Amino acid sequence: MADPRKKKPLRENVGDSGFYENIATTSGGSPIANELATTRSARSRLDKAVFDKPSQTRVMTVTNQKGGVGKTTTTVNVAAALAKHGLRVLVIDSDPQGNASTALGVEHTPDVPSIYDVLLDEMTIAEVVQPSREADALSVVPATIDLSGAEIELVGLDQRESRLKIAVDEYLESIREAEGEQIDYIFIDCPPSLGLLTINAMVAASEAFIPIQCEYYALEGLSQLLNNIQLVQNSLNKELEVSTILLTMFDRRTNLSNEVAQDVREHFPDATLNTKIPRSVRISEAPSFQQTVITYDPQSPGAIAYEQAALEIAKQGVK
């Protein structure tokens, strides 16, 4: 059977991109020609960009209790972009749906060792981690369907809120002792709810990374999410902070997208990235080929936008 990953994507309609506000466009040509020139220019700049390593491992929980905001998509594409540029990245899939595992091309059938086994103290992260086909520097702790019952099983266990943190700390220490190096980034993909899986992720992380869809309802749930983060800060993890907000599914042609983007920037001027992720067919198609858009169609506006976001995040780490 032919490998579906070899299928070449159709050409993106760059006229629907919406990520070009921060790059000067070519003057004197048609809109499509200008956008094609801008895409080439952005691709060239990213290929030459230096993604500096952070001084210590950055553990980021990618969280939003509202579904459909691009949380998993953001997790895998930012992780793949950082790994593409030489940074060592670990993705922990903590969502029972296992979509991050699928997009990163790792096995996550019910019999595969997973984060479920780690949370129940049956295995270590080192025993369940898998390399991703996306990049040599990218590895994944997969999620299986067993994880859907983990929250019930965790209720009666000791240290139920901090089991992931303990496992992550042990893994990082083992890497330092064995290799004398560090993992640069750990991204924890959370389910769209505030249960024990998400709480474990927030306790394990020092940074909250929040993707926000440029729609009205996304703003409605943001205040509740921030309240929940505050509760975790007060009782379980004082180091947790909202470091990064990324606007997703942005359509510059609509007033609503622009208004949501403006509102978010006004409330979170330091945390909100300049890059906005456009609505893109390529981004949606990539997981069906067990890929991120970074490798599926690296010339597409979606891939370029996610690499730009990853570059911004990398710059945060060297401030």
N, C-alpha and C positions, 0 to 999 in steps of 0.2 A: 504493500500500500504506500502511496506517495505521502511524504511528510507534509502535512498541511502548513507547517511553518514556512515552507518554501514558496508558497503562493505569493505572488507579487500583488501588492495593493493597487487598487485603482487610484487614479490621480485625484488629489483633493481639490475641491473648489476653494481656492484661496480667497475668494471674495467674501467668504463667510467667517473669516478668521477672528478678527477683533483683538489681536494682541500687539498691534503695531504702534500703539499710541506713543511708546517711549523710544521709537526708532525713526529717524528721519526718512521720509519716503523720497523716491526719485521724482524729480519734477519734469514736466513736459511730456509725459507719456499718458497712456490710458490708465484707468484705475487698476485693471488687472495686471498690466505691465508693471506699474509701480509696485504692486503688492508682490509680484514675482521677484522683482529686483530687491525688495525689502527682505523677502524670505532668504534669498541667496546671501545677502549681506549679514543677516542675523546668524545664518548657519556658519558662515565664515568666522564671525566673531566668536561664536561658541567653541568652534574647533580650536581656536587659538587661546581660549581663556584658560587661566590657571585656577584650579579648584584646590585651595589650600586645605591642609589637614587641620582639624581642630586640636587644641592643646590636650584635650582629654575626650573620652567617649561621650558623645551627645546621645542621650536616650530620650526619644520623642514619642509620645503617645498621640496617634492621629485619631482624633475623637470628634464626634458630633452625634448627639442622641437622635437627631433627625436623619432618616434614611434618604438615600437618593441625592446626596450632596456631592458625590465624587470622592468620598473618603478613601475607599479601597483603591480607586483609580489613582488618586493622588499619592497614596502610600507607595504603590509599586512603581509608578513612573518617576517620582522624585528619587526613590532608592536606586532605580536602574540608571538614572542620569548621573547620580553621584558616583556609582560604581564604574560607569563608562569612563569617567574622567579620573579613575585611579584611586578613589577612596574605598576603603573597606567597609562594607555595609551588611548588616544583618536585619532581616525582616522577620518579625514574630507575628504570625497570623493568629489572632486571638478571636476571630469571628467564626462561629460554627459553620457558616456557609462555605468557608474555605476559598473565597474568591481570589484572595491575594495569592494563595498557593497555586491556583489555576493559572493566573496571569503570569506568574513567575516560572511556570513550567516544571513544578515539582509534584511528585506523587503524593496524594492525600486520600487514598482509599481507606476504608475502616481499619484495615490490618496494618497500616503504616504507623510507626511510632510518631507521636505528635506532641503538641503543647499540652494536650490533655494528660498525657503520661507524666509530663513535667509538673503540672499543677498538683497532681495526686501523689507526688514524691516517688513515683515508680521508676523514673528515668531522669537523667540530667539533660540539659540543653545540648551538650556535646554529643550525646548519644542519639539525638533525634534530628539534629540540624542536617540540611541537605544543600548541596551546591545548586545554584540556579543556572540555567542555560543562558540567561540574559547577559551575564558578565562574570568573568573569573573572580572578581572581588565581591560578588554578591552571594549571600547564602540565606537560607530560609528555614525557619521552624514552622512546619506546616500545621494546619488545623484539619481535623477530621470531624465527621458527624458525631463522634463520641462527645465532642466538646459541648453539644447542646444540653447534655445532662450534667455538666460539670458544676454549674452553679448550685444545683440541689445537693450534690455530693460534697461541695466545699463548705456548706453551711455548718456542719458539725465538726469540722476539722480545726486544729490549732492554727493560729496565724493565717487565717483564711484570706485576709486582705493583702498580705505581704508575701505570698508564696512565689509569685513571679519575680518580685524584687530579689528575694533570696537566691533564686535560680540564676537570674541575670548576673548578680554580683559574683556568684561562684564561677560562672562561665567566663566572665571577663578576667577574673583572677587566674583561672587556668590558662587562658590564652597568653597572658603576660608572662606567666612562669614558663610555659612551654616554648613560646616563640619570641619572647622579649619585645613584642609589638602590641598594639592596641587595635580594637575595632573602632573605626571613626564614628559611625552612626548606627544606632539601633532604632528602627521604626516599629512601633507596636500598632497593628491594625485592630481596632476595637469594633465590637458589634454596635448597632445603633440603639443602645439602651444603657441605662445606668444600673447594671447588675454587678455581681462580684467579678466578672471577667473584666469589665471596664474599670472597676475600682482597683483591681490588681494592676492593670496597666498604668493607671494614674499614680499608684504608689511606687511602681518600679521606675517611673520616668522623672526627669527633672524639668522637662518642657512639654507643654501642651501645644499641639499643632492642629489648628482648626480649619478645615476647608468649609467655605460658606458659599452655597449656591446663590447666584444673583437673582433670587426670587423673593417675593414678599414673605412667604411662610418661613423661609430660612432665618430671617431676622427675628421672627416671633419666638423661635426656640432658642435663640442665642442667649437671652438673659437667663433662662433656666439652666442652660449648660454652664454658664459662668458661675451661677449660684452653686451648682454641684461641684465645680472645680474648687470653689472657695471652701466648701465643706470638707473636701479632701485635704486641702491645704491646712485647715485649722486642726484637724483631728488625726491625720495619717501621714501627711507628707508636706512639711513646711517648705521644701525646696521647689515644689512644683510651681511653675509660672507659665502664663500664656505668652509664649515667645514668638509664635508665627501664626498668621492668619492668611489664607490663600483664597482669593475669589475664583470660583469655578463656574463653568457653564455661562460664561459672559458673552453677551451679544450686544456689541456696540451700537447696533441699529435700533435698539429699544430704549425708551426712556427709563423703564423700570430697572434694567441692568445698570445703567449709569447712576441712577438714584441710589440703588442699594450699595454700589461701590463707593459712592460719595459718603453715605451714612456710616459705613463700616470704617472708612478711613478717618472720619471725624472723631469717632469714638476710640479707635485703636491706631493712632498715627504711627506709633513706633513698631507695632507688631505686624501690621498689614504689609505684605510684599507688594512691590510696584507691579510685578507681573500679574496679569489676569489670564486665566486659562479659558480659551474660547470653546464654544460648542464645536464639536468636531466629529465627523463620521469616523475618522481614523482612530480616534481615542476609543470609541465604542466598539469598533471592529476588532482591535488588537487582541483582547482576551479570548476571542473565539479561536485564535490560532496559538493560544498559550504563550502570548508575548505581551510586552508592553509596547506602547506606541513608539518608544525610544528606539527599539530595534525593528518594529514592524514597518514603520515609514518615517525614518529619521528626518526626511526633508519636509514633512508636513507641519503646518502651523501648530498643531497640538504638541508634537514632539519638541519643537523649538521652544514653545512656551514653557513646557515642563522643565526643559534644560535651563532656561533662564531663571525659573523659580529655584531650581536646585543650586544655581550659581549664587543667587541671593542668600540662600540658606548657608552655603559654604562661607560666604563673606561674614555672616553673623558670627560664625565660630571663631573668627580671628580678631574680633573687636577687642 
